[in-house]
Amino acid sequence: MTHDKRPGALDGLKIIDLTRVLAGPFCTMLLGDMGADIIKIEQPGRGDDTRAWGPPFVGEESAYFLGANRNKRGITLNLKDKLGQGILGEMLQDADVVIDNFKLGTMEKFGFTDSWYEKQAPKLVRCSILGYGSTGPRAGLPGYDFLLQAESGLMNITGEADGDPMKLGVAIVDLCTGLYAMSAILAAINSRNKNGYGQAVEVSLYDTGVSLLANVAANFLASGKTAERYGNGHPNIVPYNAYPTSNGMIALSVGNDMQFTNFCEAVGHIEWSEDSKFSRNRDRVNNRGACDGMIADLFRTNTTDFWLEKLLSANVSCAPINSVEQALTAAHTVARELVTTAHHKTEGEIKIPGIPFRFSKDPASIRRSPPIIGEHTIEILKELGKSETDISELSKNGVI
């Protein structure tokens, strides 16, 4: 499925990708999976910072870069040079979307002002990914996932209750900012299709981080009580935690009182559901320590597999706590094609993450491996009408 060569849902959409690192490249990669033509512009001789973020490397390319840049064509272009800016202008006039994560005001310095867009590319959708947004006392400052996890409050609610604040194991603010950018771009495309005009779209890591507080933010706004850390627990639901077994750990999720009764029956302790301290979720939340403690004591008496079989056969929501290796080699992961391959220009067949969404009629697919730096520069310049002589001069002058 992921290597289907039929046009995707976004076939015919041309997107100029001026982003690097993760939020922007993740966004454009997903749009490319859906069929859009993504043209990734990188600095000559250097490219995306993440090309050097390793080990591990596959040949000369970092695994980090390979994981966020499939389904793109790559061109190098010196945007500090007037000729490079001119070529970018030609590309923008022929595109549907441009996305950048430059510092605030950079595109304007290159000459791409609101006035330029209105005159030269009025239907272009332009998305800016910023650290702190374009307004407010911190507008214009650069943003980094780790710092935004810290500043937004996400780290303060992650980790053990008596431990230090902890970031998530992946760059969650970057990834979700990329998803927000993708959603906003598609909304702006829909508006353009109806109304005939493009517009500017803005997302920021700061806004994303605060928005990801979600129900924790709602809890504070309703109660005024400072949010706490619960380790693997949930602020509003008990039991909802990771519990030790005799040879590992198991994740258990019990969402309502009926499910709790079912759980108690499955483990042979129906009396728990009849105890006034545990019969309702609000009671279990108020007696969190006692409830979690008795479940942990019980689970320690047997193996993870024993409890999984017993609970799953009774339709109790639970799961093993897998390693990354176990997750990526699981039968369901294989069946869902969440690990796939692509043919890289210099490294041959490489393993990369698969596509996380499905279309019934317009298949998402992996049509291109992540590009080596500048791989499609000549091809793209020829599409703009540049001759071999033009391209040779641009190369001599360091523009490409």
HUMO-V834218 format. One record per pair of residues at least 24 apart in sequence whose ideal C-beta (glycine too) atoms are under 6 Angstrom apart, sorted by the first residue. I is the first residue (numbers start at 1). GAP is how many residues later the second one is. D is the distance in whole Angstrom. If there is no record, write none. Layout:
BEGIN
i=I gap=GAP d=D
i=I gap=GAP d=D
END
This chain:
BEGIN
i=1 gap=336 d=6
i=2 gap=335 d=5
i=2 gap=338 d=5
i=2 gap=352 d=6
i=2 gap=353 d=5
i=2 gap=363 d=6
i=2 gap=364 d=5
i=3 gap=362 d=6
i=3 gap=363 d=6
i=4 gap=359 d=4
i=4 gap=361 d=4
i=6 gap=357 d=6
i=7 gap=28 d=6
i=8 gap=26 d=5
i=8 gap=27 d=2
i=8 gap=354 d=5
i=8 gap=356 d=6
i=9 gap=25 d=5
i=9 gap=26 d=6
i=9 gap=350 d=6
i=9 gap=353 d=4
i=10 gap=24 d=4
i=10 gap=25 d=4
i=10 gap=26 d=4
i=11 gap=24 d=4
i=13 gap=83 d=5
i=14 gap=81 d=5
i=14 gap=82 d=5
i=15 gap=82 d=4
i=16 gap=75 d=6
i=16 gap=79 d=5
i=16 gap=82 d=4
i=17 gap=82 d=6
i=18 gap=82 d=4
i=19 gap=80 d=6
i=19 gap=82 d=5
i=20 gap=28 d=4
i=20 gap=29 d=6
i=21 gap=28 d=6
i=21 gap=29 d=6
i=22 gap=149 d=6
i=22 gap=152 d=4
i=23 gap=106 d=5
i=23 gap=151 d=4
i=23 gap=154 d=4
i=23 gap=155 d=4
i=24 gap=75 d=6
i=24 gap=77 d=5
i=24 gap=105 d=5
i=25 gap=43 d=4
i=25 gap=44 d=5
i=26 gap=42 d=5
i=26 gap=149 d=6
i=26 gap=152 d=4
i=27 gap=151 d=4
i=27 gap=154 d=4
i=27 gap=155 d=5
i=29 gap=39 d=6
i=29 gap=41 d=6
i=30 gap=152 d=6
i=32 gap=39 d=3
i=32 gap=40 d=6
i=33 gap=38 d=6
i=33 gap=322 d=5
i=33 gap=331 d=5
i=34 gap=330 d=5
i=38 gap=34 d=4
i=39 gap=34 d=5
i=40 gap=32 d=4
i=40 gap=34 d=5
i=41 gap=34 d=6
i=41 gap=36 d=5
i=42 gap=34 d=5
i=42 gap=331 d=6
i=44 gap=32 d=4
i=44 gap=34 d=6
i=47 gap=326 d=4
i=58 gap=289 d=5
i=58 gap=292 d=5
i=59 gap=287 d=6
i=59 gap=288 d=4
i=66 gap=286 d=6
i=66 gap=304 d=5
i=67 gap=286 d=6
i=69 gap=301 d=4
i=70 gap=272 d=6
i=70 gap=296 d=6
i=70 gap=300 d=5
i=71 gap=296 d=6
i=71 gap=297 d=5
i=72 gap=299 d=6
i=73 gap=303 d=4
i=74 gap=297 d=3
i=74 gap=301 d=5
i=74 gap=302 d=5
i=75 gap=301 d=6
i=75 gap=302 d=4
i=75 gap=305 d=5
i=76 gap=298 d=4
i=76 gap=301 d=6
i=76 gap=324 d=5
i=77 gap=323 d=6
i=78 gap=321 d=5
i=79 gap=31 d=6
i=81 gap=318 d=5
i=83 gap=316 d=5
i=84 gap=315 d=5
i=85 gap=25 d=5
i=85 gap=26 d=6
i=90 gap=294 d=5
i=92 gap=29 d=5
i=93 gap=27 d=6
i=93 gap=28 d=5
i=97 gap=28 d=5
i=97 gap=88 d=6
i=98 gap=28 d=5
i=99 gap=28 d=4
i=101 gap=28 d=4
i=104 gap=26 d=6
i=104 gap=30 d=6
i=104 gap=36 d=4
i=123 gap=69 d=6
i=123 gap=75 d=5
i=124 gap=74 d=4
i=125 gap=63 d=4
i=125 gap=64 d=6
i=125 gap=73 d=5
i=126 gap=74 d=5
i=127 gap=54 d=5
i=127 gap=58 d=5
i=127 gap=74 d=4
i=128 gap=74 d=5
i=129 gap=52 d=6
i=129 gap=74 d=6
i=130 gap=74 d=4
i=131 gap=74 d=5
i=132 gap=72 d=6
i=132 gap=74 d=5
i=133 gap=71 d=4
i=143 gap=62 d=4
i=145 gap=26 d=4
i=145 gap=28 d=5
i=145 gap=29 d=4
i=148 gap=25 d=5
i=148 gap=57 d=4
i=148 gap=61 d=4
i=149 gap=24 d=6
i=152 gap=57 d=3
i=152 gap=58 d=5
i=153 gap=60 d=6
i=154 gap=55 d=6
i=157 gap=59 d=6
i=157 gap=70 d=5
i=157 gap=72 d=6
i=159 gap=70 d=5
i=160 gap=71 d=5
i=161 gap=68 d=5
i=173 gap=32 d=5
i=173 gap=35 d=5
i=173 gap=36 d=5
i=176 gap=32 d=5
i=177 gap=26 d=6
i=177 gap=28 d=5
i=177 gap=31 d=4
i=180 gap=28 d=6
i=238 gap=46 d=4
i=238 gap=47 d=5
i=238 gap=50 d=5
i=238 gap=53 d=5
i=239 gap=52 d=6
i=239 gap=56 d=6
i=241 gap=51 d=6
i=243 gap=52 d=6
i=243 gap=53 d=5
i=243 gap=56 d=5
i=244 gap=56 d=6
i=245 gap=54 d=5
i=245 gap=58 d=6
i=245 gap=59 d=4
i=245 gap=62 d=6
i=246 gap=54 d=6
i=246 gap=56 d=6
i=246 gap=57 d=5
i=247 gap=56 d=5
i=247 gap=57 d=6
i=248 gap=56 d=4
i=249 gap=72 d=5
i=250 gap=54 d=5
i=250 gap=57 d=6
i=250 gap=68 d=6
i=251 gap=68 d=5
i=251 gap=70 d=6
i=252 gap=66 d=5
i=253 gap=64 d=4
i=263 gap=53 d=5
i=266 gap=44 d=6
i=266 gap=45 d=6
i=266 gap=48 d=4
i=266 gap=50 d=5
i=342 gap=24 d=5
i=342 gap=27 d=4
i=343 gap=26 d=6
i=344 gap=25 d=4
i=345 gap=27 d=5
END
